[in-house]
Amino acid sequence: MLVLSRQRDETIMIGDDVQITIVDIRGDKVRLGITAPTKVAVHRKEVYDAIKAENERAAQIAGGDLGAVRSVLSQPLRPRTGIRPVPGATPIHAVPVHGAGGNGAMGGGGGLVDATKRTG
């Protein structure tokens, strides 16, 4: 383990992309600011351990459970019926319109327009 001493507003670099800055020191508490790319997950150790434990539990699917999942996924999709609108929701209607901007999937001028939006 590398142990470094830093004062407030000083920074430690990890590689080229991760910066750890000492933001504040109050008694026995140190506040750190961490700048890292979004692809790098940054968690407190206790949160990381909880995530890791939950992922390990989720990965241990019993054989019977996996068979049930396969059975459901192998069934063909059926159209949904009896769908009711959500009370208070604004319905969105997409209507086909010829010449509605864009070059469409086939290079023509057709497309879908949200009929609830008004232009002009």
C-alpha positions in Angstrom: 0.0 0.0 0.0 1.3 3.4 -1.0 0.7 6.0 1.8 0.8 9.7 0.8 0.5 12.9 2.8 -1.6 15.7 1.3 -3.0 18.9 2.5 -6.2 20.7 1.6 -6.6 21.5 -2.1 -3.7 19.1 -3.1 -4.3 16.3 -5.6 -3.2 12.8 -6.2 -3.2 11.4 -9.7 -4.0 7.7 -10.5 -2.9 7.1 -14.1 -3.7 9.8 -16.5 -7.5 10.0 -15.9 -8.2 9.8 -12.2 -7.6 12.7 -9.8 -8.2 12.6 -6.1 -8.3 16.0 -4.4 -8.4 16.8 -0.7 -11.4 19.0 -0.4 -11.7 19.5 3.3 -10.2 18.2 6.6 -12.3 18.4 9.8 -11.0 16.6 12.9 -10.7 13.0 11.9 -12.8 13.3 8.7 -11.2 13.9 5.3 -13.5 14.9 2.3 -12.2 13.8 -1.1 -13.1 15.0 -4.5 -12.7 12.4 -7.2 -12.6 13.2 -10.9 -12.7 10.1 -13.1 -14.0 9.1 -16.6 -17.6 7.8 -16.5 -16.4 4.3 -17.5 -14.6 4.1 -14.1 -17.0 3.2 -11.3 -16.3 5.1 -8.0 -17.8 3.8 -4.8 -17.2 3.8 -1.1 -15.7 0.4 -0.1 -18.8 -0.7 1.9 -21.1 0.2 -1.1 -18.7 -1.7 -3.5 -18.8 -4.7 -1.2 -22.6 -4.7 -1.1 -22.8 -4.4 -4.9 -20.3 -7.2 -5.4 -22.2 -9.5 -2.9 -25.6 -8.8 -4.6 -24.1 -9.5 -8.1 -22.7 -12.8 -6.8 -26.1 -13.8 -5.4 -27.8 -12.9 -8.6 -25.3 -15.0 -10.6 -26.1 -18.1 -8.6 -29.4 -19.0 -10.3 -30.6 -22.4 -9.4 -31.0 -24.9 -12.3 -34.9 -25.0 -11.9 -35.0 -21.2 -12.1 -33.0 -21.1 -15.3 -35.3 -23.6 -16.9 -38.3 -21.5 -16.0 -36.6 -18.4 -17.6 -35.8 -20.4 -20.8 -39.4 -21.6 -21.0 -40.9 -18.1 -20.8 -38.4 -16.7 -23.2 -39.0 -19.5 -25.8 -42.7 -18.6 -26.1 -43.8 -16.5 -29.0 -44.9 -12.9 -28.2 -48.6 -12.3 -28.1 -50.3 -9.0 -28.9 -51.4 -7.1 -25.8 -55.1 -6.5 -25.3 -57.0 -4.5 -22.9 -54.4 -1.8 -22.6 -56.0 1.2 -20.8 -54.6 4.8 -20.8 -53.0 6.1 -17.6 -55.3 8.6 -16.0 -54.0 12.2 -16.5 -51.5 11.2 -19.1 -51.3 13.0 -22.4 -51.8 10.6 -25.3 -49.2 10.7 -28.0 -50.4 9.8 -31.5 -47.9 9.0 -34.2 -49.5 9.3 -37.6 -47.8 8.6 -41.0 -47.3 11.7 -43.0 -45.8 11.7 -46.5 -43.1 14.3 -47.1 -42.6 14.9 -43.4 -38.9 15.7 -43.4 -36.0 13.4 -43.2 -35.2 10.8 -45.9 -37.0 7.9 -44.2 -35.9 4.3 -44.2 -36.2 3.9 -47.9 -34.9 7.3 -49.0 -38.4 8.8 -49.5 -39.7 11.8 -47.7 -42.2 9.9 -45.4 -42.0 9.7 -41.7 -44.0 9.8 -38.4 -45.2 13.0 -36.9 -46.3 13.4 -33.3 -49.9 14.7 -33.8 -49.9 16.3 -30.3 -47.2 18.8 -31.2 -48.2 21.9 -33.1 -45.9 23.8 -35.3 -46.3 27.2 -37.0 
